[in-house]
Amino acid sequence: MDQVMQLAFVLLAKFAIWLRPFLPTICFVFVWGAILLATYNLFTGFRKGVENVRRLHRIPCAGCQYATNSHYIKCSLQPSVAFSEEAIDCSDFEPGVLQDLSDKAY
């Protein structure tokens, strides 16, 4: 068993000596690959976050006349979908009084 371990260490040492001239190039490629991967993940995460925010801003419940300020029931007509993504194309949406006044002000 000791001879096998000794042979393994000798082969590992020879491999390390053979690999030594290529280590700067390998490390350079590895580090820049990690930097590019991190940058790519950062930008894709940012893009997905922006898409999510845009989708959530399409929810019309805040300007609907049927929306309530109650924590128990948020919408008089469809309380199960109120203020969720399912409410984006709500057929019962009616602009509230405050939204009508703000539209006429412009």
DSSP file (Angstrom, degrees, kcal/mol; ACC not computed):
  #  RESIDUE AA STRUCTURE BP1 BP2  ACC     N-H-->O    O-->H-N    N-H-->O    O-->H-N    TCO  KAPPA ALPHA  PHI   PSI    X-CA   Y-CA   Z-CA
    1    1 A M     >        0   0    0      0, 0.0     4,-2.1     0, 0.0     5,-0.2   0.000 360.0 360.0 360.0 -38.3    0.0    0.0    0.0
    2    2 A D  H  >  +     0   0    0      1,-0.2     4,-2.4     2,-0.2     5,-0.2   0.863 360.0  53.4 -65.1 -34.9    2.8    2.4    0.8
    3    3 A Q  H  > S+     0   0    0      2,-0.2     4,-2.5     1,-0.2    -1,-0.2   0.875 107.5  51.0 -68.4 -36.2    4.4    1.8   -2.7
    4    4 A V  H  > S+     0   0    0      2,-0.2     4,-2.4     1,-0.2    -2,-0.2   0.923 112.2  46.6 -65.8 -43.6    1.1    2.6   -4.4
    5    5 A M  H  X S+     0   0    0     -4,-2.1     4,-2.3     2,-0.2    -2,-0.2   0.899 112.7  49.9 -64.3 -40.7    0.9    5.9   -2.4
    6    6 A Q  H  X S+     0   0    0     -4,-2.4     4,-2.2     2,-0.2    -2,-0.2   0.909 111.2  49.0 -65.1 -41.9    4.5    6.7   -3.2
    7    7 A L  H  X S+     0   0    0     -4,-2.5     4,-2.6     2,-0.2     5,-0.2   0.900 110.3  51.7 -63.9 -40.6    3.9    6.0   -6.9
    8    8 A A  H  X S+     0   0    0     -4,-2.4     4,-2.3     1,-0.2    -2,-0.2   0.915 110.9  47.3 -62.8 -43.0    0.8    8.2   -6.8
    9    9 A F  H  X S+     0   0    0     -4,-2.3     4,-2.3     2,-0.2    -1,-0.2   0.876 111.6  50.9 -66.9 -36.9    2.7   11.1   -5.2
   10   10 A V  H  X S+     0   0    0     -4,-2.2     4,-2.4     2,-0.2    -2,-0.2   0.930 112.4  46.3 -65.1 -45.3    5.6   10.7   -7.7
   11   11 A L  H  X S+     0   0    0     -4,-2.6     4,-2.3     1,-0.2    -2,-0.2   0.889 112.4  50.9 -64.9 -37.9    3.2   10.8  -10.7
   12   12 A L  H  X S+     0   0    0     -4,-2.3     4,-2.2    -5,-0.2    -1,-0.2   0.891 110.0  49.9 -65.3 -39.3    1.4   13.8   -9.2
   13   13 A A  H  X S+     0   0    0     -4,-2.3     4,-2.2     2,-0.2    -2,-0.2   0.908 111.0  48.7 -66.0 -41.9    4.7   15.6   -8.7
   14   14 A K  H  X S+     0   0    0     -4,-2.4     4,-2.4     1,-0.2    -2,-0.2   0.892 111.4  50.4 -64.9 -38.8    5.8   14.9  -12.3
   15   15 A F  H  X S+     0   0    0     -4,-2.3     4,-2.2     2,-0.2    -2,-0.2   0.903 109.9  50.2 -65.2 -40.3    2.4   16.2  -13.5
   16   16 A A  H  X S+     0   0    0     -4,-2.2     4,-1.3     2,-0.2    -2,-0.2   0.892 111.3  48.4 -64.7 -39.8    2.7   19.4  -11.5
   17   17 A I  H  < S+     0   0    0     -4,-2.2    -2,-0.2     1,-0.2    -1,-0.2   0.902 113.4  47.3 -66.5 -40.4    6.2   20.0  -12.9
   18   18 A W  H  < S+     0   0    0     -4,-2.4     4,-0.2     1,-0.2    -2,-0.2   0.861 114.7  47.0 -67.2 -34.9    4.9   19.4  -16.4
   19   19 A L  H >X S+     0   0    0     -4,-2.2     3,-1.4     1,-0.2     4,-0.8   0.675  86.8  91.1 -81.1 -18.5    1.9   21.7  -15.8
   20   20 A R  G >< S+     0   0    0     -4,-1.3     3,-0.9     1,-0.3    -1,-0.2   0.829  82.9  52.0 -52.7 -43.1    3.8   24.5  -14.3
   21   21 A P  G 34 S+     0   0    0      0, 0.0     4,-0.3     0, 0.0    -1,-0.3   0.789 112.5  47.3 -66.1 -23.5    4.5   26.5  -17.5
   22   22 A F  G <> S+     0   0    0     -3,-1.4     4,-2.5    -4,-0.2     5,-0.2   0.546  85.8  91.4 -93.5  -7.6    0.8   26.4  -18.4
   23   23 A L  H <X S+     0   0    0     -3,-0.9     4,-2.9    -4,-0.8     5,-0.3   0.878  82.5  52.8 -60.6 -42.1   -0.5   27.5  -15.0
   24   24 A P  H  > S+     0   0    0      0, 0.0     4,-2.4     0, 0.0    -1,-0.2   0.921 113.1  45.0 -60.3 -40.3   -0.6   31.3  -15.7
   25   25 A T  H  > S+     0   0    0     -4,-0.3     4,-2.5     2,-0.2     5,-0.2   0.920 114.1  48.7 -67.7 -43.0   -2.6   30.8  -18.8
   26   26 A I  H  X S+     0   0    0     -4,-2.5     4,-2.4     1,-0.2    -1,-0.2   0.923 114.2  45.7 -63.1 -44.2   -5.0   28.3  -17.1
   27   27 A C  H  X S+     0   0    0     -4,-2.9     4,-2.9     2,-0.2     5,-0.2   0.897 111.3  53.2 -65.9 -40.2   -5.5   30.7  -14.2
   28   28 A F  H  X S+     0   0    0     -4,-2.4     4,-2.3    -5,-0.3     5,-0.2   0.939 112.6  43.6 -59.0 -48.5   -6.0   33.7  -16.5
   29   29 A V  H  X S+     0   0    0     -4,-2.5     4,-2.2     1,-0.2    -2,-0.2   0.901 114.6  50.4 -65.1 -41.4   -8.7   31.8  -18.5
   30   30 A F  H  X S+     0   0    0     -4,-2.4     4,-2.2    -5,-0.2    -2,-0.2   0.926 112.3  45.7 -63.6 -45.8  -10.4   30.5  -15.3
   31   31 A V  H  X S+     0   0    0     -4,-2.9     4,-2.3     2,-0.2    -2,-0.2   0.929 115.2  45.9 -66.5 -45.2  -10.5   33.9  -13.6
   32   32 A W  H  X S+     0   0    0     -4,-2.3     4,-2.6    -5,-0.2    -1,-0.2   0.864 111.3  53.6 -67.8 -33.5  -11.8   35.7  -16.7
   33   33 A G  H  X S+     0   0    0     -4,-2.2     4,-2.4    -5,-0.2    -1,-0.2   0.914 109.7  48.0 -62.7 -42.0  -14.4   33.0  -17.2
   34   34 A A  H  X S+     0   0    0     -4,-2.2     4,-2.3     2,-0.2    -2,-0.2   0.895 112.1  49.5 -65.6 -39.6  -15.6   33.4  -13.7
   35   35 A I  H  X S+     0   0    0     -4,-2.3     4,-2.3     2,-0.2    -2,-0.2   0.923 112.7  46.8 -65.0 -44.2  -15.8   37.2  -14.1
   36   36 A L  H  X S+     0   0    0     -4,-2.6     4,-2.6     2,-0.2    -2,-0.2   0.895 112.4  50.2 -65.7 -39.4  -17.8   36.8  -17.4
   37   37 A L  H  X S+     0   0    0     -4,-2.4     4,-2.4     2,-0.2    -1,-0.2   0.909 111.5  47.9 -65.0 -41.7  -20.1   34.3  -15.8
   38   38 A A  H  X S+     0   0    0     -4,-2.3     4,-2.1     2,-0.2    -2,-0.2   0.905 112.7  49.0 -65.1 -41.0  -20.8   36.5  -12.8
   39   39 A T  H  X S+     0   0    0     -4,-2.3     4,-2.4     2,-0.2    -2,-0.2   0.914 111.3  49.7 -64.3 -43.4  -21.4   39.5  -15.1
   40   40 A Y  H  X S+     0   0    0     -4,-2.6     4,-2.6     1,-0.2     5,-0.2   0.925 111.6  48.3 -61.1 -45.5  -23.8   37.5  -17.3
   41   41 A N  H  X S+     0   0    0     -4,-2.4     4,-2.1     1,-0.2    -1,-0.2   0.873 110.7  52.2 -63.8 -36.8  -25.7   36.3  -14.2
   42   42 A L  H  X S+     0   0    0     -4,-2.1     4,-2.2     2,-0.2    -2,-0.2   0.939 112.7  43.5 -64.0 -47.5  -25.9   39.8  -12.9
   43   43 A F  H  X S+     0   0    0     -4,-2.4     4,-2.6     2,-0.2    -2,-0.2   0.893 114.2  49.1 -68.9 -39.6  -27.3   41.2  -16.2
   44   44 A T  H  X S+     0   0    0     -4,-2.6     4,-2.4     2,-0.2    -1,-0.2   0.894 112.1  49.6 -67.7 -36.9  -29.8   38.3  -16.7
   45   45 A G  H  X S+     0   0    0     -4,-2.1     4,-2.1    -5,-0.2    -2,-0.2   0.905 111.9  48.3 -64.7 -41.0  -31.0   38.7  -13.1
   46   46 A F  H  X S+     0   0    0     -4,-2.2     4,-2.3     2,-0.2    -2,-0.2   0.917 111.8  49.5 -63.7 -43.9  -31.5   42.4  -13.6
   47   47 A R  H  X S+     0   0    0     -4,-2.6     4,-2.3     1,-0.2    -2,-0.2   0.907 111.4  48.4 -64.0 -42.2  -33.3   41.9  -16.8
   48   48 A K  H  X S+     0   0    0     -4,-2.4     4,-2.2     1,-0.2    -1,-0.2   0.879 110.5  52.3 -65.8 -36.5  -35.7   39.3  -15.3
   49   49 A G  H  X S+     0   0    0     -4,-2.1     4,-2.3     2,-0.2    -2,-0.2   0.906 109.4  48.7 -64.7 -41.6  -36.3   41.7  -12.3
   50   50 A V  H  X S+     0   0    0     -4,-2.3     4,-2.5     2,-0.2    -2,-0.2   0.908 111.1  50.4 -64.8 -42.0  -37.2   44.5  -14.7
   51   51 A E  H  X S+     0   0    0     -4,-2.3     4,-2.2     1,-0.2    -2,-0.2   0.901 110.7  49.8 -62.2 -40.0  -39.6   42.2  -16.6
   52   52 A N  H  X S+     0   0    0     -4,-2.2     4,-2.4     2,-0.2    -2,-0.2   0.913 110.8  48.6 -65.1 -43.1  -41.2   41.1  -13.4
   53   53 A V  H  X S+     0   0    0     -4,-2.3     4,-1.8     2,-0.2    -2,-0.2   0.906 110.8  50.9 -64.8 -41.1  -41.7   44.7  -12.2
   54   54 A R  H  < S+     0   0    0     -4,-2.5     4,-0.4     1,-0.2    -1,-0.2   0.908 111.1  48.5 -62.4 -41.0  -43.2   45.7  -15.6
   55   55 A R  H >< S+     0   0    0     -4,-2.2     3,-1.1     1,-0.2    -2,-0.2   0.911 111.5  49.3 -65.5 -41.3  -45.6   42.8  -15.4
   56   56 A L  H >< S+     0   0    0     -4,-2.4     3,-1.3     1,-0.3    -1,-0.2   0.790 102.9  61.4 -70.2 -26.3  -46.6   43.7  -11.8
   57   57 A H  T 3< S+     0   0    0     -4,-1.8    -1,-0.3     1,-0.2    -2,-0.2   0.600  91.6  68.7 -75.0  -9.3  -47.2   47.3  -12.8
   58   58 A R  T <   +     0   0    0     -3,-1.1    -1,-0.2    -4,-0.4    -2,-0.2   0.521  69.8 110.7 -84.0  -5.0  -49.9   46.1  -15.2
   59   59 A I    <   -     0   0    0     -3,-1.3     3,-0.5    -4,-0.2    29,-0.2  -0.598  53.0-165.7 -71.7 117.9  -52.1   45.1  -12.3
   60   60 A P    >   +     0   0    0      0, 0.0     3,-1.5     0, 0.0     4,-0.2   0.432  56.8 103.9 -88.2   2.1  -55.0   47.6  -12.4
   61   61 A C  G >   +     0   0    0      1,-0.3     3,-1.6     2,-0.2     6,-0.2   0.809  70.0  63.5 -59.2 -34.7  -56.5   47.0   -9.0
   62   62 A A  G 3  S+     0   0    0     -3,-0.5    -1,-0.3     1,-0.3    -3,-0.0   0.805 109.4  40.8 -63.2 -27.8  -55.1   50.1   -7.3
   63   63 A G  G <  S+     0   0    0     -3,-1.5    33,-2.9    35,-0.1    -1,-0.3   0.273  91.8 111.2-102.4  12.0  -57.1   52.4   -9.6
   64   64 A C  B X   -A   95   0A   0     -3,-1.6     3,-0.9    31,-0.2    29,-0.1  -0.621  66.1-138.0 -90.0 145.0  -60.3   50.4   -9.6
   65   65 A Q  T 3  S+     0   0    0     29,-2.6    -1,-0.1    -2,-0.3    32,-0.1   0.702 103.0  58.0 -73.2 -18.1  -63.5   51.6   -8.0
   66   66 A Y  T 3  S+     0   0    0     28,-0.3    10,-1.7    26,-0.1    -1,-0.2   0.549  81.4 105.7 -88.8  -7.5  -64.2   48.2   -6.5
   67   67 A A  B <   -B   75   0B   0     -3,-0.9     2,-0.3    -6,-0.2     8,-0.2  -0.502  56.8-158.1 -72.1 140.3  -60.9   48.0   -4.7
   68   68 A T        -     0   0    0      6,-2.4    -2,-0.1    -2,-0.2    -4,-0.1  -0.724  25.5-128.9-114.8 166.3  -61.3   48.5   -0.9
   69   69 A N  S    S+     0   0    0     -2,-0.3     2,-0.3     2,-0.0     5,-0.1   0.185  72.8 115.8 -96.1  15.7  -58.8   49.6    1.7
   70   70 A S        -     0   0    0      3,-0.5    -2,-0.2     1,-0.1     0, 0.0  -0.620  60.6-148.7 -88.7 143.7  -59.7   46.6    3.9
   71   71 A H  S    S+     0   0    0     -2,-0.3     3,-0.2     1,-0.1    -1,-0.1   0.673  97.8  56.3 -79.4 -17.5  -57.2   43.8    4.8
   72   72 A Y  S    S+     0   0    0      1,-0.3     2,-0.4     2,-0.0    -1,-0.1   0.890 122.2  14.7 -83.6 -42.3  -60.0   41.3    4.9
   73   73 A I        -     0   0    0      1,-0.1    -3,-0.5     7,-0.0    -1,-0.3  -0.959  60.3-177.2-137.0 117.2  -61.5   41.8    1.4
   74   74 A K  S    S+     0   0    0     -2,-0.4    -6,-2.4     5,-0.2     2,-0.4   0.728  74.5  29.7 -89.1 -22.8  -59.4   43.7   -1.2
   75   75 A C  B     -B   67   0B   0     -8,-0.2    -8,-0.2     1,-0.1    -1,-0.2  -1.000  62.9-148.1-139.3 138.6  -62.0   43.7   -4.0
   76   76 A S  S    S+     0   0    0    -10,-1.7    -1,-0.1    -2,-0.4    -9,-0.1   0.821  98.5  33.0 -73.8 -30.9  -65.8   43.6   -3.8
   77   77 A L  S    S+     0   0    0      1,-0.2    -1,-0.1   -11,-0.1   -10,-0.0   0.881 133.7  15.9 -96.3 -43.8  -66.2   41.6   -7.0
   78   78 A Q    >>  +     0   0    0      1,-0.1     3,-0.9     2,-0.0     4,-0.8  -0.630  62.9 163.5-132.7  75.5  -63.2   39.2   -7.3
   79   79 A P  T 34 S+     0   0    0      0, 0.0    -5,-0.2     0, 0.0     3,-0.1   0.751  72.3  62.7 -68.1 -22.6  -61.5   39.0   -3.9
   80   80 A S  T 34 S+     0   0    0      1,-0.2    -2,-0.0    -7,-0.1    -7,-0.0   0.769 114.6  30.7 -75.6 -23.3  -59.6   35.8   -4.8
   81   81 A V  T X4 S+     0   0    0     -3,-0.9     3,-1.5     5,-0.1     6,-0.4   0.405  86.5 131.7-112.5   1.2  -57.6   37.5   -7.6
   82   82 A A  T 3< S+     0   0    0     -4,-0.8     3,-0.1     1,-0.3    -7,-0.1  -0.292  80.7   1.3 -61.6 135.9  -57.4   41.0   -6.4
   83   83 A F  T 3  S+     0   0    0      1,-0.2    -1,-0.3    -9,-0.1     2,-0.2   0.765 110.1 109.3  58.4  31.0  -53.9   42.6   -6.5
   84   84 A S  S X  S-     0   0    0     -3,-1.5     3,-1.5     1,-0.0    -1,-0.2  -0.760  87.4 -98.9-123.7 174.2  -52.4   39.5   -8.1
   85   85 A E  G >  S+     0   0    0      1,-0.3     3,-1.4    -2,-0.2     4,-0.2   0.767 118.8  67.3 -66.2 -24.0  -51.1   38.7  -11.6
   86   86 A E  G 3  S+     0   0    0      1,-0.3     3,-0.4     2,-0.1    -1,-0.3   0.709  92.1  62.7 -66.9 -18.8  -54.5   37.0  -12.4
   87   87 A A  G X  S+     0   0    0     -3,-1.5     3,-1.3    -6,-0.4    -1,-0.3   0.384  72.4  98.0 -87.8   4.0  -56.1   40.5  -12.2
   88   88 A I  T <  S+     0   0    0     -3,-1.4    -1,-0.2     1,-0.3    -2,-0.1   0.916  95.1  30.3 -61.4 -43.7  -54.1   41.9  -15.1
   89   89 A D  T 3  S+     0   0    0     -3,-0.4    -1,-0.3    -4,-0.2     2,-0.2  -0.297  86.4 167.6-108.0  47.7  -56.9   41.4  -17.6
   90   90 A C    X   -     0   0    0     -3,-1.3     3,-0.9     1,-0.2    -3,-0.1  -0.431  28.2-156.0 -66.7 127.0  -59.8   41.7  -15.1
   91   91 A S  T 3  S+     0   0    0      1,-0.2    -1,-0.2    -2,-0.2    -4,-0.0   0.667  90.8  57.6 -78.3 -15.6  -63.1   42.1  -17.0
   92   92 A D  T 3  S+     0   0    0      2,-0.0    -1,-0.2   -14,-0.0     2,-0.2   0.332  74.3 132.5 -95.7   7.3  -64.7   43.9  -14.0
   93   93 A F    <   +     0   0    0     -3,-0.9   -32,-0.1   -29,-0.1   -29,-0.0  -0.404  27.0 173.6 -65.8 128.5  -62.2   46.7  -13.9
   94   94 A E        -     0   0    0     -2,-0.2   -29,-2.6     0, 0.0   -28,-0.3  -0.994  36.3-112.9-132.5 126.1  -63.8   50.2  -13.6
   95   95 A P  B     -A   64   0A   0      0, 0.0   -31,-0.2     0, 0.0   -32,-0.0  -0.311  37.1-120.3 -59.6 140.1  -61.6   53.2  -13.1
   96   96 A G     >  -     0   0    0    -33,-2.9     4,-2.0     1,-0.1     5,-0.1  -0.216  22.5-103.4 -76.4 170.4  -62.2   54.8   -9.7
   97   97 A V  H  > S+     0   0    0      1,-0.2     4,-2.0     2,-0.2     5,-0.2   0.895 121.0  51.4 -62.0 -42.7  -63.4   58.3   -9.1
   98   98 A L  H  > S+     0   0    0      1,-0.2     4,-1.9     2,-0.2    -1,-0.2   0.872 109.3  50.1 -65.4 -36.2  -59.9   59.6   -8.2
   99   99 A Q  H  > S+     0   0    0      2,-0.2     4,-2.0   -36,-0.2    -1,-0.2   0.882 108.1  53.4 -70.4 -36.1  -58.4   58.1  -11.4
  100  100 A D  H  X S+     0   0    0     -4,-2.0     4,-1.6     1,-0.2    -2,-0.2   0.916 110.2  47.7 -62.0 -42.7  -61.1   59.8  -13.5
  101  101 A L  H  X S+     0   0    0     -4,-2.0     4,-1.2     1,-0.2    -1,-0.2   0.883 111.0  50.3 -66.4 -38.2  -60.3   63.2  -11.9
  102  102 A S  H  X S+     0   0    0     -4,-1.9     4,-0.6     1,-0.2    -1,-0.2   0.851 108.4  52.9 -71.2 -31.7  -56.6   62.7  -12.5
  103  103 A D  H >< S+     0   0    0     -4,-2.0     3,-0.6     1,-0.2    -1,-0.2   0.870 109.3  49.2 -68.0 -35.6  -57.2   61.8  -16.1
  104  104 A K  H 3< S+     0   0    0     -4,-1.6    -1,-0.2     1,-0.2    -2,-0.2   0.733  99.6  66.7 -76.0 -21.8  -59.2   65.0  -16.7
  105  105 A A  H 3<        0   0    0     -4,-1.2    -1,-0.2     1,-0.3    -2,-0.2   0.767 360.0 360.0 -70.5 -23.5  -56.5   67.2  -15.0
  106  106 A Y    <<        0   0    0     -4,-0.6    -1,-0.3    -3,-0.6    -2,-0.2   0.434 360.0 360.0 -97.5 360.0  -54.1   66.4  -17.9
